Amino acid sequence: MSKTRSFSALCAFFVVTLTLAACGGGGIPGDAVVKVGDSTIKKTTFAHWLQIAAISSQGASDPTAAAQGRKPKVTIPDPPKFTACIANKKKTAPKPAKGQPEQTVTQFKTQCKTEYEQLRDQVLQFLISSEWISGEAADQGVKVTDKEVQKQFQTTKKQSFPKETDFQKFLASSGMTLNDLLFRVKLDTLSNKLRTKITKGKDTVTPAQIAAYYNKNKARFAQPERRDLRIILTKTAADAQKALARVKSGESFGKVAKALSVDQASKSQGGVLLAVAKGQQEKALDDAVFAAPKGKLVGPIKTNFGYYIFKVQKITPKTQQSLKDATPTIKQLLASQNQQTALDTFVKNFRKKWKGKTECRDGYVTQDCKNAPKTKTTSTAATTATPQTTTPPVQTAPPTTTTTP
């Protein structure tokens, strides 16, 4: 795992795919870009995390920065004119191939606008979800002490950076401060505590539920009959007869298989084919194999692949796992399903509740803002497997490793 990658796995947050555009923003203080309930996300906070995101996305262009423990040189797209961004792209753009036109200012501006909007949305998604988690934790009485945060931080830091100098280089090259990391660790801890509270007691499974699942899914707890074979495959019936005669005369099956079989997989093993279950072979061979008694030489059997002779070496009867033996597996499965159902319900209510409290300024509206325009959705499936915030792309390991959301 990349160093400090665990710093990026934060908070309980679930993304719903919507098509949204910017609008609204009334009632938001002048120094803020988003208002969530009584809290605000200030322009300075947004700018700080935007720079971190830009460093992560552009840092690969300055690979020596992290190694030297310095902040990479980045150009943050500057809306609405994107003057600095356009100038930087013109300066660094490769020369076009012979006969191809140079990129225009309009094309550079389009690139800058796209890059800015991607960074903006990632940063806002992270900051808004952080407010949601903090707010939900407060509403549910879930608290994290500074001591808990420090303990978790020191554990993660020790695992990721055995040397203090490496950690200091990471801070310098990532654009993050120590407080930024502590903030993210706090959110991670809050998320874990919320998730524990939401799923507490939801793993109870009754014997009746286990029995009902077992009776409905008995096939999942069964093993079919399996047969170990010695086989020889030939291209012609004449070759199959030769193989059959040689084995009947007392020559070892393995020797004949290596001499005459065209089935490379079993040929190299002396014709051995183990643990064959019904339905795994071509139908003509399959029918013959499971009709044959143990130890009898059978064939030739004509198939689409050629002619087989075979002998059943061993028969392992089918088995059915008992309800008692299957109970631990079923109990774990049903408990997990119950917990996931609880999380799914929480996600639905959590998102509705906090989106309704989130108002965004014009130019900063994302899918999480209540003042986003109504549009048709192509998908409303929430990602609910694990609670986790979506963070802006941030550098998480020196010297050059970066992560993306």
Secondary structure, DSSP 8 states (H G I E B T S, - for coil): --TTGGGG--S--------------TT--TTEEEEETTEEEEHHHHHHHHHHHHHHHHGGGSTHHHHHT---------TTT-HHHHHHHHHH-----TT-----HHHHHHHHHHHHHHHHHHHHHHHHHHHHHHHHHHHTT----HHHHHHHHHHHHHHH-SSHHHHHHHHHHH---HHHHHHHHHHHHHHHHHHHHHHTTTT---HHHHHHHHHH-GGGGEE--EEEEEEEEESSHHHHHHHHHHHHTT--HHHHHHHH---HHHHTTTTEEEEEETTSS-HHHHHHHTTS-BT-EEEEEEETTEEEEEEEEEEE--EE--HHHHHHHHHHHHHHHHHHHHHHHHHHHHHHHHHTTEEE-TT---TT-TTS-----S------SS--------EEETTTEE---
